Amino acid sequence: MTYPQPYGQPQYGPPPQGIALTTRYFALSWMFAVVKPKIYVNGYEIPVWGWGRTVVPLAPGQYHLHVYTPYFFPTRVGPADLTVNVNPGHLIELEYRTPLWTFSSGSLGPPPQRYNGMVPIVAVSAVAFLVVVVAMLVLLATA
């Protein structure tokens, strides 16, 4: 008969082996809080509880990882793919970040990753700012 380990005692056994994927979204993209990322390993969906760390136990070998965030439009935000090799006894730490611009690809790889889509966000913001300034100048000139 085996007895459970007392609370606080180390649990012995084989180390975890596979992929540990941490998923993140930019804090100002609060609308992603109501959805959760989709993770696929070799075409099979992995159950995800939400944003944060997900450990996928895998046997040694090569795996294709595909991650995206479901959304309204487009339906798949930030798709990202990566092929990883899992060695015996190793847990590979990876990070996925949604893009700032919904039509950009996501970032997937070893941490830390950057948020893709900064250039389109800055360009659209600058154009919008210029349109507002020109409109105000035209209104002031006609008044």
C-alpha positions as CSV (number, residue, x, y, z in Angstrom):
1,M,0.0,0.0,0.0
2,T,1.3,3.5,-0.9
3,Y,0.6,6.6,1.1
4,P,0.3,10.1,-0.3
5,Q,3.2,12.5,0.3
6,P,2.5,15.0,3.1
7,Y,1.7,18.6,2.1
8,G,4.9,20.5,1.2
9,Q,7.0,17.4,0.6
10,P,8.7,17.1,-2.8
11,Q,7.0,14.7,-5.3
12,Y,9.5,12.4,-6.8
13,G,9.2,10.9,-10.3
14,P,10.3,11.5,-13.8
15,P,10.7,15.2,-14.8
16,P,8.0,16.6,-17.1
17,Q,8.8,16.1,-20.8
18,G,7.2,18.0,-23.7
19,I,6.2,21.6,-24.3
20,A,5.3,24.4,-21.9
21,L,3.6,27.1,-23.8
22,T,2.8,30.5,-22.2
23,T,0.2,32.5,-24.1
24,R,-0.1,36.3,-23.7
25,Y,-2.0,39.3,-25.2
26,F,-1.2,43.0,-24.9
27,A,-2.9,44.6,-21.9
28,L,-4.7,47.3,-24.0
29,S,-6.2,44.5,-26.2
30,W,-8.7,43.7,-23.4
31,M,-11.2,42.1,-25.8
32,F,-8.9,39.0,-26.0
33,A,-9.8,38.4,-22.3
34,V,-13.2,36.9,-23.4
35,V,-11.6,34.4,-25.8
36,K,-8.9,31.8,-25.3
37,P,-6.1,30.8,-27.6
38,K,-6.3,27.6,-29.7
39,I,-3.3,25.3,-29.6
40,Y,-2.7,22.5,-32.1
41,V,0.1,19.9,-31.9
42,N,0.4,17.9,-35.1
43,G,-3.1,18.9,-36.1
44,Y,-4.7,17.8,-32.8
45,E,-6.3,20.5,-30.6
46,I,-4.9,20.7,-27.0
47,P,-7.4,21.7,-24.3
48,V,-6.7,25.2,-23.0
49,W,-8.2,26.7,-19.8
50,G,-7.3,30.3,-20.8
51,W,-4.4,32.6,-21.1
52,G,-1.2,31.7,-19.4
53,R,1.0,28.5,-19.1
54,T,-0.1,25.3,-20.7
55,V,2.0,22.2,-20.3
56,V,1.7,19.6,-23.1
57,P,3.3,16.2,-22.1
58,L,4.9,14.7,-25.3
59,A,7.1,11.7,-26.1
60,P,10.5,12.5,-27.6
61,G,10.3,13.5,-31.3
62,Q,9.5,16.3,-33.7
63,Y,6.2,18.2,-33.4
64,H,4.4,20.9,-35.4
65,L,2.8,23.5,-33.2
66,H,0.1,25.9,-34.5
67,V,-1.4,28.6,-32.3
68,Y,-4.0,31.3,-33.1
69,T,-6.6,33.4,-31.3
70,P,-10.3,33.0,-32.4
71,Y,-12.1,36.3,-32.9
72,F,-15.0,38.0,-34.7
73,F,-13.2,39.5,-37.6
74,P,-10.9,38.0,-38.8
75,T,-11.9,34.7,-37.3
76,R,-8.2,33.7,-36.7
77,V,-6.0,36.4,-35.2
78,G,-2.3,36.0,-35.0
79,P,-1.7,32.6,-36.5
80,A,1.8,31.3,-35.8
81,D,3.6,28.0,-36.6
82,L,6.7,26.4,-35.1
83,T,8.4,23.0,-35.5
84,V,10.0,21.8,-32.3
85,N,12.1,18.8,-31.3
86,V,11.4,17.3,-27.9
87,N,14.4,15.5,-26.4
88,P,14.1,12.8,-23.7
89,G,13.6,14.3,-20.3
90,H,13.3,17.9,-21.5
91,L,10.5,20.4,-21.2
92,I,10.7,23.1,-23.9
93,E,9.6,26.5,-22.8
94,L,7.8,28.5,-25.5
95,E,5.8,31.8,-25.6
96,Y,3.0,32.9,-27.9
97,R,1.9,36.6,-28.1
98,T,-1.0,37.9,-30.1
99,P,-0.2,40.7,-32.5
100,L,-1.1,44.4,-31.9
101,W,-2.6,44.6,-35.4
102,T,-5.2,41.9,-35.9
103,F,-4.2,41.2,-39.4
104,S,-0.5,40.5,-38.4
105,S,0.9,37.1,-37.5
106,G,1.5,36.2,-33.9
107,S,4.9,35.6,-32.2
108,L,5.8,32.0,-31.3
109,G,9.1,30.8,-30.0
110,P,11.5,30.8,-27.0
111,P,10.7,33.5,-24.5
112,P,10.7,36.5,-24.5
113,Q,8.7,37.2,-27.7
114,R,7.7,40.6,-29.1
115,Y,4.3,41.8,-30.1
116,N,4.0,41.9,-33.9
117,G,2.1,44.6,-35.7
118,M,3.6,47.7,-34.2
119,V,4.3,49.3,-37.6
120,P,0.7,49.2,-38.8
121,I,-0.6,50.5,-35.5
122,V,1.7,53.5,-35.6
123,A,1.0,54.2,-39.2
124,V,-2.8,54.1,-38.8
125,S,-2.6,56.2,-35.6
126,A,-0.4,58.8,-37.4
127,V,-2.8,59.0,-40.4
128,A,-5.8,59.4,-38.0
129,F,-4.0,62.1,-36.1
130,L,-3.1,64.0,-39.4
131,V,-6.8,63.7,-40.6
132,V,-8.0,65.3,-37.3
133,V,-5.4,68.1,-37.4
134,V,-6.2,68.9,-41.1
135,A,-10.0,68.8,-40.4
136,M,-9.5,71.2,-37.4
137,L,-7.4,73.6,-39.5
138,V,-10.0,73.6,-42.3
139,L,-12.7,74.3,-39.8
140,L,-10.7,77.1,-38.2
141,A,-9.9,78.6,-41.6
142,T,-13.6,78.7,-42.7
143,A,-14.8,80.1,-39.4
